[in-house]
Amino acid sequence: MVTITIDPKRCKACGYCAAFCPREVYASDSDGKPIVTSPESCVACQLCVKRCPDFAVKVEKENV
């Protein structure tokens, strides 16, 4: 299982997390801010974390 957290104070709605996500985990709200719509599709590749210029995205993989 993967937990995705987006810090709303840091996020500037650049859209990089959604653009670089190979599994289409994100969508955008009316303000352009990312929404995690498919967390079950996330494979914890960390591309969203690496591409976020504001360090607003955090992806944690839980050991089960």
mmCIF file as Biopython writes it, N, C-alpha, C and O atoms, coordinates in Angstrom:
data_model
#
loop_
_atom_site.group_PDB
_atom_site.id
_atom_site.type_symbol
_atom_site.label_atom_id
_atom_site.label_alt_id
_atom_site.label_comp_id
_atom_site.label_asym_id
_atom_site.label_entity_id
_atom_site.label_seq_id
_atom_site.pdbx_PDB_ins_code
_atom_site.Cartn_x
_atom_site.Cartn_y
_atom_site.Cartn_z
_atom_site.occupancy
_atom_site.B_iso_or_equiv
_atom_site.auth_seq_id
_atom_site.auth_asym_id
_atom_site.pdbx_PDB_model_num
ATOM 1   N N  . MET A ? 1  ? 0.843   -1.183 0.000   1.0 0.0 1  A 1 
ATOM 2   C CA . MET A ? 1  ? 0.000   0.000  0.000   1.0 0.0 1  A 1 
ATOM 3   C C  . MET A ? 1  ? 0.886   1.244  0.000   1.0 0.0 1  A 1 
ATOM 4   O O  . MET A ? 1  ? 1.964   1.260  0.595   1.0 0.0 1  A 1 
ATOM 5   N N  . VAL A ? 2  ? 0.411   2.273  -0.675  1.0 0.0 2  A 1 
ATOM 6   C CA . VAL A ? 2  ? 1.159   3.521  -0.814  1.0 0.0 2  A 1 
ATOM 7   C C  . VAL A ? 2  ? 0.328   4.667  -0.253  1.0 0.0 2  A 1 
ATOM 8   O O  . VAL A ? 2  ? -0.881  4.733  -0.477  1.0 0.0 2  A 1 
ATOM 9   N N  . THR A ? 3  ? 0.974   5.563  0.472   1.0 0.0 3  A 1 
ATOM 10  C CA . THR A ? 3  ? 0.325   6.770  0.983   1.0 0.0 3  A 1 
ATOM 11  C C  . THR A ? 3  ? 0.933   7.970  0.265   1.0 0.0 3  A 1 
ATOM 12  O O  . THR A ? 3  ? 2.150   8.154  0.271   1.0 0.0 3  A 1 
ATOM 13  N N  . ILE A ? 4  ? 0.086   8.779  -0.349  1.0 0.0 4  A 1 
ATOM 14  C CA . ILE A ? 4  ? 0.527   9.971  -1.077  1.0 0.0 4  A 1 
ATOM 15  C C  . ILE A ? 4  ? -0.003  11.190 -0.342  1.0 0.0 4  A 1 
ATOM 16  O O  . ILE A ? 4  ? -1.200  11.298 -0.075  1.0 0.0 4  A 1 
ATOM 17  N N  . THR A ? 5  ? 0.898   12.107 -0.019  1.0 0.0 5  A 1 
ATOM 18  C CA . THR A ? 5  ? 0.536   13.334 0.684   1.0 0.0 5  A 1 
ATOM 19  C C  . THR A ? 5  ? 0.993   14.524 -0.132  1.0 0.0 5  A 1 
ATOM 20  O O  . THR A ? 5  ? 2.120   14.553 -0.626  1.0 0.0 5  A 1 
ATOM 21  N N  . ILE A ? 6  ? 0.116   15.508 -0.272  1.0 0.0 6  A 1 
ATOM 22  C CA . ILE A ? 6  ? 0.456   16.750 -0.967  1.0 0.0 6  A 1 
ATOM 23  C C  . ILE A ? 6  ? 0.292   17.889 0.022   1.0 0.0 6  A 1 
ATOM 24  O O  . ILE A ? 6  ? -0.793  18.097 0.565   1.0 0.0 6  A 1 
ATOM 25  N N  . ASP A ? 7  ? 1.371   18.627 0.257   1.0 0.0 7  A 1 
ATOM 26  C CA . ASP A ? 7  ? 1.340   19.749 1.192   1.0 0.0 7  A 1 
ATOM 27  C C  . ASP A ? 7  ? 0.710   20.953 0.482   1.0 0.0 7  A 1 
ATOM 28  O O  . ASP A ? 7  ? 1.328   21.527 -0.414  1.0 0.0 7  A 1 
ATOM 29  N N  . PRO A ? 8  ? -0.504  21.339 0.867   1.0 0.0 8  A 1 
ATOM 30  C CA . PRO A ? 8  ? -1.191  22.440 0.179   1.0 0.0 8  A 1 
ATOM 31  C C  . PRO A ? 8  ? -0.497  23.792 0.337   1.0 0.0 8  A 1 
ATOM 32  O O  . PRO A ? 8  ? -0.680  24.679 -0.496  1.0 0.0 8  A 1 
ATOM 33  N N  . LYS A ? 9  ? 0.287   23.956 1.381   1.0 0.0 9  A 1 
ATOM 34  C CA . LYS A ? 9  ? 1.001   25.227 1.573   1.0 0.0 9  A 1 
ATOM 35  C C  . LYS A ? 9  ? 2.180   25.359 0.617   1.0 0.0 9  A 1 
ATOM 36  O O  . LYS A ? 9  ? 2.545   26.471 0.236   1.0 0.0 9  A 1 
ATOM 37  N N  . ARG A ? 10 ? 2.776   24.238 0.226   1.0 0.0 10 A 1 
ATOM 38  C CA . ARG A ? 10 ? 3.918   24.255 -0.679  1.0 0.0 10 A 1 
ATOM 39  C C  . ARG A ? 10 ? 3.517   24.182 -2.152  1.0 0.0 10 A 1 
ATOM 40  O O  . ARG A ? 10 ? 4.191   24.750 -3.012  1.0 0.0 10 A 1 
ATOM 41  N N  . CYS A ? 11 ? 2.424   23.485 -2.439  1.0 0.0 11 A 1 
ATOM 42  C CA . CYS A ? 11 ? 2.009   23.232 -3.819  1.0 0.0 11 A 1 
ATOM 43  C C  . CYS A ? 11 ? 1.590   24.531 -4.509  1.0 0.0 11 A 1 
ATOM 44  O O  . CYS A ? 11 ? 0.794   25.309 -3.983  1.0 0.0 11 A 1 
ATOM 45  N N  . LYS A ? 12 ? 2.153   24.742 -5.705  1.0 0.0 12 A 1 
ATOM 46  C CA . LYS A ? 12 ? 1.829   25.938 -6.494  1.0 0.0 12 A 1 
ATOM 47  C C  . LYS A ? 12 ? 1.057   25.586 -7.755  1.0 0.0 12 A 1 
ATOM 48  O O  . LYS A ? 12 ? 0.937   26.412 -8.659  1.0 0.0 12 A 1 
ATOM 49  N N  . ALA A ? 13 ? 0.528   24.355 -7.824  1.0 0.0 13 A 1 
ATOM 50  C CA . ALA A ? 13 ? -0.313  23.900 -8.928  1.0 0.0 13 A 1 
ATOM 51  C C  . ALA A ? 13 ? 0.410   23.923 -10.277 1.0 0.0 13 A 1 
ATOM 52  O O  . ALA A ? 13 ? -0.170  24.314 -11.290 1.0 0.0 13 A 1 
ATOM 53  N N  . CYS A ? 14 ? 1.665   23.507 -10.286 1.0 0.0 14 A 1 
ATOM 54  C CA . CYS A ? 14 ? 2.425   23.487 -11.540 1.0 0.0 14 A 1 
ATOM 55  C C  . CYS A ? 14 ? 1.995   22.339 -12.448 1.0 0.0 14 A 1 
ATOM 56  O O  . CYS A ? 14 ? 2.131   22.428 -13.668 1.0 0.0 14 A 1 
ATOM 57  N N  . GLY A ? 15 ? 1.473   21.255 -11.856 1.0 0.0 15 A 1 
ATOM 58  C CA . GLY A ? 15 ? 1.003   20.125 -12.631 1.0 0.0 15 A 1 
ATOM 59  C C  . GLY A ? 15 ? 2.053   19.096 -12.978 1.0 0.0 15 A 1 
ATOM 60  O O  . GLY A ? 15 ? 1.753   18.133 -13.684 1.0 0.0 15 A 1 
ATOM 61  N N  . TYR A ? 16 ? 3.275   19.268 -12.506 1.0 0.0 16 A 1 
ATOM 62  C CA . TYR A ? 16 ? 4.349   18.324 -12.829 1.0 0.0 16 A 1 
ATOM 63  C C  . TYR A ? 16 ? 4.062   16.929 -12.285 1.0 0.0 16 A 1 
ATOM 64  O O  . TYR A ? 16 ? 4.360   15.936 -12.949 1.0 0.0 16 A 1 
ATOM 65  N N  . CYS A ? 17 ? 3.495   16.842 -11.104 1.0 0.0 17 A 1 
ATOM 66  C CA . CYS A ? 17 ? 3.219   15.525 -10.517 1.0 0.0 17 A 1 
ATOM 67  C C  . CYS A ? 17 ? 2.280   14.730 -11.421 1.0 0.0 17 A 1 
ATOM 68  O O  . CYS A ? 17 ? 2.503   13.543 -11.657 1.0 0.0 17 A 1 
ATOM 69  N N  . ALA A ? 18 ? 1.248   15.367 -11.920 1.0 0.0 18 A 1 
ATOM 70  C CA . ALA A ? 18 ? 0.301   14.688 -12.808 1.0 0.0 18 A 1 
ATOM 71  C C  . ALA A ? 18 ? 0.924   14.418 -14.172 1.0 0.0 18 A 1 
ATOM 72  O O  . ALA A ? 18 ? 0.687   13.363 -14.761 1.0 0.0 18 A 1 
ATOM 73  N N  . ALA A ? 19 ? 1.708   15.345 -14.674 1.0 0.0 19 A 1 
ATOM 74  C CA . ALA A ? 19 ? 2.300   15.195 -15.997 1.0 0.0 19 A 1 
ATOM 75  C C  . ALA A ? 19 ? 3.307   14.053 -16.068 1.0 0.0 19 A 1 
ATOM 76  O O  . ALA A ? 19 ? 3.394   13.366 -17.086 1.0 0.0 19 A 1 
ATOM 77  N N  . PHE A ? 20 ? 4.056   13.847 -15.012 1.0 0.0 20 A 1 
ATOM 78  C CA . PHE A ? 20 ? 5.102   12.828 -15.018 1.0 0.0 20 A 1 
ATOM 79  C C  . PHE A ? 20 ? 4.664   11.481 -14.442 1.0 0.0 20 A 1 
ATOM 80  O O  . PHE A ? 20 ? 5.428   10.517 -14.491 1.0 0.0 20 A 1 
ATOM 81  N N  . CYS A ? 21 ? 3.466   11.399 -13.907 1.0 0.0 21 A 1 
ATOM 82  C CA . CYS A ? 21 ? 2.990   10.148 -13.308 1.0 0.0 21 A 1 
ATOM 83  C C  . CYS A ? 21 ? 2.652   9.143  -14.412 1.0 0.0 21 A 1 
ATOM 84  O O  . CYS A ? 21 ? 1.755   9.387  -15.219 1.0 0.0 21 A 1 
ATOM 85  N N  . PRO A ? 22 ? 3.364   8.019  -14.448 1.0 0.0 22 A 1 
ATOM 86  C CA . PRO A ? 22 ? 3.092   7.030  -15.496 1.0 0.0 22 A 1 
ATOM 87  C C  . PRO A ? 22 ? 1.807   6.230  -15.266 1.0 0.0 22 A 1 
ATOM 88  O O  . PRO A ? 22 ? 1.343   5.535  -16.170 1.0 0.0 22 A 1 
ATOM 89  N N  . ARG A ? 23 ? 1.240   6.320  -14.087 1.0 0.0 23 A 1 
ATOM 90  C CA . ARG A ? 23 ? 0.050   5.531  -13.743 1.0 0.0 23 A 1 
ATOM 91  C C  . ARG A ? 23 ? -1.223  6.370  -13.621 1.0 0.0 23 A 1 
ATOM 92  O O  . ARG A ? 23 ? -2.269  5.847  -13.238 1.0 0.0 23 A 1 
ATOM 93  N N  . GLU A ? 24 ? -1.146  7.666  -13.943 1.0 0.0 24 A 1 
ATOM 94  C CA . GLU A ? 24 ? -2.293  8.580  -13.901 1.0 0.0 24 A 1 
ATOM 95  C C  . GLU A ? 24 ? -3.006  8.562  -12.547 1.0 0.0 24 A 1 
ATOM 96  O O  . GLU A ? 24 ? -4.223  8.398  -12.459 1.0 0.0 24 A 1 
ATOM 97  N N  . VAL A ? 25 ? -2.204  8.736  -11.503 1.0 0.0 25 A 1 
ATOM 98  C CA . VAL A ? 25 ? -2.709  8.728  -10.135 1.0 0.0 25 A 1 
ATOM 99  C C  . VAL A ? 25 ? -3.386  10.053 -9.785  1.0 0.0 25 A 1 
ATOM 100 O O  . VAL A ? 25 ? -4.250  10.095 -8.909  1.0 0.0 25 A 1 
ATOM 101 N N  . TYR A ? 26 ? -2.998  11.132 -10.464 1.0 0.0 26 A 1 
ATOM 102 C CA . TYR A ? 26 ? -3.470  12.474 -10.117 1.0 0.0 26 A 1 
ATOM 103 C C  . TYR A ? 26 ? -4.469  13.037 -11.119 1.0 0.0 26 A 1 
ATOM 104 O O  . TYR A ? 26 ? -4.461  12.688 -12.299 1.0 0.0 26 A 1 
ATOM 105 N N  . ALA A ? 27 ? -5.325  13.916 -10.618 1.0 0.0 27 A 1 
ATOM 106 C CA . ALA A ? 27 ? -6.195  14.768 -11.426 1.0 0.0 27 A 1 
ATOM 107 C C  . ALA A ? 27 ? -6.012  16.172 -10.852 1.0 0.0 27 A 1 
ATOM 108 O O  . ALA A ? 27 ? -5.293  16.344 -9.868  1.0 0.0 27 A 1 
ATOM 109 N N  . SER A ? 28 ? -6.640  17.159 -11.443 1.0 0.0 28 A 1 
ATOM 110 C CA . SER A ? 28 ? -6.525  18.532 -10.944 1.0 0.0 28 A 1 
ATOM 111 C C  . SER A ? 28 ? -7.884  19.044 -10.497 1.0 0.0 28 A 1 
ATOM 112 O O  . SER A ? 28 ? -8.911  18.737 -11.102 1.0 0.0 28 A 1 
ATOM 113 N N  . ASP A ? 29 ? -7.874  19.835 -9.422  1.0 0.0 29 A 1 
ATOM 114 C CA . ASP A ? 29 ? -9.125  20.444 -8.988  1.0 0.0 29 A 1 
ATOM 115 C C  . ASP A ? 29 ? -9.363  21.714 -9.796  1.0 0.0 29 A 1 
ATOM 116 O O  . ASP A ? 29 ? -8.617  21.987 -10.737 1.0 0.0 29 A 1 
ATOM 117 N N  . SER A ? 30 ? -10.362 22.478 -9.458  1.0 0.0 30 A 1 
ATOM 118 C CA . SER A ? 30 ? -10.716 23.678 -10.232 1.0 0.0 30 A 1 
ATOM 119 C C  . SER A ? 30 ? -9.647  24.762 -10.172 1.0 0.0 30 A 1 
ATOM 120 O O  . SER A ? 30 ? -9.615  25.648 -11.027 1.0 0.0 30 A 1 
ATOM 121 N N  . ASP A ? 31 ? -8.773  24.703 -9.173  1.0 0.0 31 A 1 
ATOM 122 C CA . ASP A ? 31 ? -7.683  25.669 -9.053  1.0 0.0 31 A 1 
ATOM 123 C C  . ASP A ? 31 ? -6.386  25.144 -9.667  1.0 0.0 31 A 1 
ATOM 124 O O  . ASP A ? 31 ? -5.360  25.823 -9.625  1.0 0.0 31 A 1 
ATOM 125 N N  . GLY A ? 32 ? -6.429  23.946 -10.232 1.0 0.0 32 A 1 
ATOM 126 C CA . GLY A ? 32 ? -5.234  23.359 -10.822 1.0 0.0 32 A 1 
ATOM 127 C C  . GLY A ? 32 ? -4.364  22.586 -9.854  1.0 0.0 32 A 1 
ATOM 128 O O  . GLY A ? 32 ? -3.306  22.079 -10.229 1.0 0.0 32 A 1 
ATOM 129 N N  . LYS A ? 33 ? -4.806  22.492 -8.607  1.0 0.0 33 A 1 
ATOM 130 C CA . LYS A ? 33 ? -4.049  21.745 -7.591  1.0 0.0 33 A 1 
ATOM 131 C C  . LYS A ? 33 ? -4.290  20.250 -7.791  1.0 0.0 33 A 1 
ATOM 132 O O  . LYS A ? 33 ? -5.386  19.844 -8.178  1.0 0.0 33 A 1 
ATOM 133 N N  . PRO A ? 34 ? -3.280  19.438 -7.529  1.0 0.0 34 A 1 
ATOM 134 C CA . PRO A ? 34 ? -3.440  18.001 -7.735  1.0 0.0 34 A 1 
ATOM 135 C C  . PRO A ? 34 ? -4.326  17.347 -6.683  1.0 0.0 34 A 1 
ATOM 136 O O  . PRO A ? 34 ? -4.333  17.727 -5.513  1.0 0.0 34 A 1 
ATOM 137 N N  . ILE A ? 35 ? -5.072  16.349 -7.147  1.0 0.0 35 A 1 
ATOM 138 C CA . ILE A ? 35 ? -5.906  15.516 -6.295  1.0 0.0 35 A 1 
ATOM 139 C C  . ILE A ? 35 ? -5.486  14.076 -6.570  1.0 0.0 35 A 1 
ATOM 140 O O  . ILE A ? 35 ? -5.342  13.678 -7.726  1.0 0.0 35 A 1 
ATOM 141 N N  . VAL A ? 36 ? -5.291  13.310 -5.528  1.0 0.0 36 A 1 
ATOM 142 C CA . VAL A ? 36 ? -4.957  11.901 -5.696  1.0 0.0 36 A 1 
ATOM 143 C C  . VAL A ? 36 ? -6.272  11.164 -5.945  1.0 0.0 36 A 1 
ATOM 144 O O  . VAL A ? 36 ? -7.087  11.000 -5.037  1.0 0.0 36 A 1 
ATOM 145 N N  . THR A ? 37 ? -6.467  10.722 -7.190  1.0 0.0 37 A 1 
ATOM 146 C CA . THR A ? 37 ? -7.726  10.067 -7.556  1.0 0.0 37 A 1 
ATOM 147 C C  . THR A ? 37 ? -7.606  8.554  -7.656  1.0 0.0 37 A 1 
ATOM 148 O O  . THR A ? 37 ? -8.609  7.848  -7.549  1.0 0.0 37 A 1 
ATOM 149 N N  . SER A ? 38 ? -6.393  8.045  -7.861  1.0 0.0 38 A 1 
ATOM 150 C CA . SER A ? 38 ? -6.209  6.596  -8.003  1.0 0.0 38 A 1 
ATOM 151 C C  . SER A ? 38 ? -4.999  6.112  -7.216  1.0 0.0 38 A 1 
ATOM 152 O O  . SER A ? 38 ? -4.027  5.637  -7.804  1.0 0.0 38 A 1 
ATOM 153 N N  . PRO A ? 39 ? -5.048  6.227  -5.889  1.0 0.0 39 A 1 
ATOM 154 C CA . PRO A ? 39 ? -3.883  5.821  -5.096  1.0 0.0 39 A 1 
ATOM 155 C C  . PRO A ? 39 ? -3.546  4.343  -5.251  1.0 0.0 39 A 1 
ATOM 156 O O  . PRO A ? 39 ? -2.390  3.950  -5.089  1.0 0.0 39 A 1 
ATOM 157 N N  . GLU A ? 40 ? -4.542  3.524  -5.562  1.0 0.0 40 A 1 
ATOM 158 C CA . GLU A ? 40 ? -4.303  2.097  -5.737  1.0 0.0 40 A 1 
ATOM 159 C C  . GLU A ? 40 ? -3.448  1.789  -6.977  1.0 0.0 40 A 1 
ATOM 160 O O  . GLU A ? 40 ? -2.878  0.704  -7.088  1.0 0.0 40 A 1 
ATOM 161 N N  . SER A ? 41 ? -3.365  2.744  -7.901  1.0 0.0 41 A 1 
ATOM 162 C CA . SER A ? 41 ? -2.553  2.567  -9.112  1.0 0.0 41 A 1 
ATOM 163 C C  . SER A ? 41 ? -1.089  2.933  -8.901  1.0 0.0 41 A 1 
ATOM 164 O O  . SER A ? 41 ? -0.237  2.579  -9.716  1.0 0.0 41 A 1 
ATOM 165 N N  . CYS A ? 42 ? -0.797  3.627  -7.830  1.0 0.0 42 A 1 
ATOM 166 C CA . CYS A ? 42 ? 0.566   4.100  -7.553  1.0 0.0 42 A 1 
ATOM 167 C C  . CYS A ? 42 ? 1.513   2.919  -7.291  1.0 0.0 42 A 1 
ATOM 168 O O  . CYS A ? 42 ? 1.199   2.009  -6.524  1.0 0.0 42 A 1 
ATOM 169 N N  . VAL A ? 43 ? 2.673   2.961  -7.948  1.0 0.0 43 A 1 
ATOM 170 C CA . VAL A ? 43 ? 3.699   1.927  -7.759  1.0 0.0 43 A 1 
ATOM 171 C C  . VAL A ? 43 ? 4.909   2.485  -7.005  1.0 0.0 43 A 1 
ATOM 172 O O  . VAL A ? 43 ? 5.957   1.842  -6.948  1.0 0.0 43 A 1 
ATOM 173 N N  . ALA A ? 44 ? 4.767   3.669  -6.435  1.0 0.0 44 A 1 
ATOM 174 C CA . ALA A ? 44 ? 5.820   4.324  -5.645  1.0 0.0 44 A 1 
ATOM 175 C C  . ALA A ? 44 ? 7.106   4.524  -6.440  1.0 0.0 44 A 1 
ATOM 176 O O  . ALA A ? 44 ? 8.202   4.326  -5.916  1.0 0.0 44 A 1 
ATOM 177 N N  . CYS A ? 45 ? 6.972   4.912  -7.697  1.0 0.0 45 A 1 
ATOM 178 C CA . CYS A ? 45 ? 8.154   5.156  -8.535  1.0 0.0 45 A 1 
ATOM 179 C C  . CYS A ? 45 ? 8.872   6.443  -8.150  1.0 0.0 45 A 1 
ATOM 180 O O  . CYS A ? 45 ? 10.038  6.636  -8.496  1.0 0.0 45 A 1 
ATOM 181 N N  . GLN A ? 46 ? 8.174   7.328  -7.431  1.0 0.0 46 A 1 
ATOM 182 C CA . GLN A ? 46 ? 8.732   8.581  -6.917  1.0 0.0 46 A 1 
ATOM 183 C C  . GLN A ? 46 ? 8.973   9.655  -7.999  1.0 0.0 46 A 1 
ATOM 184 O O  . GLN A ? 46 ? 9.611   10.669 -7.716  1.0 0.0 46 A 1 
ATOM 185 N N  . LEU A ? 47 ? 8.477   9.451  -9.223  1.0 0.0 47 A 1 
ATOM 186 C CA . LEU A ? 47 ? 8.670   10.473 -10.251 1.0 0.0 47 A 1 
ATOM 187 C C  . LEU A ? 47 ? 8.004   11.789 -9.873  1.0 0.0 47 A 1 
ATOM 188 O O  . LEU A ? 47 ? 8.543   12.861 -10.148 1.0 0.0 47 A 1 
ATOM 189 N N  . CYS A ? 48 ? 6.838   11.715 -9.245  1.0 0.0 48 A 1 
ATOM 190 C CA . CYS A ? 48 ? 6.152   12.940 -8.826  1.0 0.0 48 A 1 
ATOM 191 C C  . CYS A ? 48 ? 6.957   13.683 -7.763  1.0 0.0 48 A 1 
ATOM 192 O O  . CYS A ? 48 ? 7.026   14.912 -7.768  1.0 0.0 48 A 1 
ATOM 193 N N  . VAL A ? 49 ? 7.557   12.932 -6.866  1.0 0.0 49 A 1 
ATOM 194 C CA . VAL A ? 49 ? 8.371   13.521 -5.797  1.0 0.0 49 A 1 
ATOM 195 C C  . VAL A ? 49 ? 9.612   14.181 -6.390  1.0 0.0 49 A 1 
ATOM 196 O O  . VAL A ? 49 ? 9.971   15.296 -6.011  1.0 0.0 49 A 1 
ATOM 197 N N  . LYS A ? 50 ? 10.257  13.493 -7.310  1.0 0.0 50 A 1 
ATOM 198 C CA . LYS A ? 50 ? 11.493  13.995 -7.915  1.0 0.0 50 A 1 
ATOM 199 C C  . LYS A ? 50 ? 11.264  15.219 -8.788  1.0 0.0 50 A 1 
ATOM 200 O O  . LYS A ? 50 ? 12.129  16.090 -8.873  1.0 0.0 50 A 1 
ATOM 201 N N  . ARG A ? 51 ? 10.096  15.293 -9.441  1.0 0.0 51 A 1 
ATOM 202 C CA . ARG A ? 51 ? 9.811   16.405 -10.353 1.0 0.0 51 A 1 
ATOM 203 C C  . ARG A ? 51 ? 9.193   17.617 -9.676  1.0 0.0 51 A 1 
ATOM 204 O O  . ARG A ? 51 ? 9.194   18.706 -10.250 1.0 0.0 51 A 1 
ATOM 205 N N  . CYS A ? 52 ? 8.671   17.455 -8.480  1.0 0.0 52 A 1 
ATOM 206 C CA . CYS A ? 52 ? 8.021   18.579 -7.790  1.0 0.0 52 A 1 
ATOM 207 C C  . CYS A ? 52 ? 9.061   19.627 -7.390  1.0 0.0 52 A 1 
ATOM 208 O O  . CYS A ? 52 ? 9.929   19.347 -6.563  1.0 0.0 52 A 1 
ATOM 209 N N  . PRO A ? 53 ? 8.984   20.828 -7.966  1.0 0.0 53 A 1 
ATOM 210 C CA . PRO A ? 53 ? 9.974   21.862 -7.649  1.0 0.0 53 A 1 
ATOM 211 C C  . PRO A ? 53 ? 9.806   22.475 -6.261  1.0 0.0 53 A 1 
ATOM 212 O O  . PRO A ? 53 ? 10.697  23.171 -5.773  1.0 0.0 53 A 1 
ATOM 213 N N  . ASP A ? 54 ? 8.673   22.216 -5.631  1.0 0.0 54 A 1 
ATOM 214 C CA . ASP A ? 54 ? 8.387   22.828 -4.331  1.0 0.0 54 A 1 
ATOM 215 C C  . ASP A ? 54 ? 8.405   21.835 -3.170  1.0 0.0 54 A 1 
ATOM 216 O O  . ASP A ? 54 ? 8.046   22.182 -2.045  1.0 0.0 54 A 1 
ATOM 217 N N  . PHE A ? 55 ? 8.826   20.598 -3.447  1.0 0.0 55 A 1 
ATOM 218 C CA . PHE A ? 55 ? 8.902   19.557 -2.412  1.0 0.0 55 A 1 
ATOM 219 C C  . PHE A ? 55 ? 7.559   19.385 -1.695  1.0 0.0 55 A 1 
ATOM 220 O O  . PHE A ? 55 ? 7.512   19.215 -0.476  1.0 0.0 55 A 1 
ATOM 221 N N  . ALA A ? 56 ? 6.475   19.430 -2.463  1.0 0.0 56 A 1 
ATOM 222 C CA . ALA A ? 56 ? 5.136   19.356 -1.889  1.0 0.0 56 A 1 
ATOM 223 C C  . ALA A ? 56 ? 4.568   17.942 -1.860  1.0 0.0 56 A 1 
ATOM 224 O O  . ALA A ? 56 ? 3.588   17.682 -1.163  1.0 0.0 56 A 1 
ATOM 225 N N  . VAL A ? 57 ? 5.176   17.026 -2.612  1.0 0.0 57 A 1 
ATOM 226 C CA . VAL A ? 57 ? 4.637   15.676 -2.726  1.0 0.0 57 A 1 
ATOM 227 C C  . VAL A ? 57 ? 5.480   14.696 -1.916  1.0 0.0 57 A 1 
ATOM 228 O O  . VAL A ? 57 ? 6.710   14.739 -1.941  1.0 0.0 57 A 1 
ATOM 229 N N  . LYS A ? 58 ? 4.797   13.824 -1.208  1.0 0.0 58 A 1 
ATOM 230 C CA . LYS A ? 58 ? 5.464   12.785 -0.430  1.0 0.0 58 A 1 
ATOM 231 C C  . LYS A ? 58 ? 4.774   11.457 -0.711  1.0 0.0 58 A 1 
ATOM 232 O O  . LYS A ? 58 ? 3.554   11.344 -0.594  1.0 0.0 58 A 1 
ATOM 233 N N  . VAL A ? 59 ? 5.564   10.453 -1.081  1.0 0.0 59 A 1 
ATOM 234 C CA . VAL A ? 59 ? 5.037   9.121  -1.361  1.0 0.0 59 A 1 
ATOM 235 C C  . VAL A ? 59 ? 5.739   8.139  -0.437  1.0 0.0 59 A 1 
ATOM 236 O O  . VAL A ? 59 ? 6.964   8.023  -0.430  1.0 0.0 59 A 1 
ATOM 237 N N  . GLU A ? 60 ? 4.928   7.438  0.339   1.0 0.0 60 A 1 
ATOM 238 C CA . GLU A ? 60 ? 5.495   6.466  1.282   1.0 0.0 60 A 1 
ATOM 239 C C  . GLU A ? 60 ? 4.896   5.099  1.001   1.0 0.0 60 A 1 
ATOM 240 O O  . GLU A ? 60 ? 3.677   4.947  0.911   1.0 0.0 60 A 1 
ATOM 241 N N  . LYS A ? 61 ? 5.757   4.117  0.863   1.0 0.0 61 A 1 
ATOM 242 C CA . LYS A ? 61 ? 5.317   2.750  0.659   1.0 0.0 61 A 1 
ATOM 243 C C  . LYS A ? 61 ? 5.324   2.038  2.002   1.0 0.0 61 A 1 
ATOM 244 O O  . LYS A ? 61 ? 6.339   1.990  2.698   1.0 0.0 61 A 1 
ATOM 245 N N  . GLU A ? 62 ? 4.175   1.490  2.347   1.0 0.0 62 A 1 
ATOM 246 C CA . GLU A ? 62 ? 4.031   0.796  3.619   1.0 0.0 62 A 1 
ATOM 247 C C  . GLU A ? 62 ? 4.405   -0.665 3.448   1.0 0.0 62 A 1 
ATOM 248 O O  . GLU A ? 62 ? 3.965   -1.314 2.499   1.0 0.0 62 A 1 
ATOM 249 N N  . ASN A ? 63 ? 5.201   -1.178 4.347   1.0 0.0 63 A 1 
ATOM 250 C CA . ASN A ? 63 ? 5.554   -2.589 4.319   1.0 0.0 63 A 1 
ATOM 251 C C  . ASN A ? 63 ? 4.435   -3.406 4.942   1.0 0.0 63 A 1 
ATOM 252 O O  . ASN A ? 63 ? 4.003   -3.151 6.066   1.0 0.0 63 A 1 
ATOM 253 N N  . VAL A ? 64 ? 3.987   -4.372 4.202   1.0 0.0 64 A 1 
ATOM 254 C CA . VAL A ? 64 ? 2.888   -5.205 4.676   1.0 0.0 64 A 1 
ATOM 255 C C  . VAL A ? 64 ? 3.375   -6.607 4.918   1.0 0.0 64 A 1 
ATOM 256 O O  . VAL A ? 64 ? 2.596   -7.470 5.323   1.0 0.0 64 A 1 
#
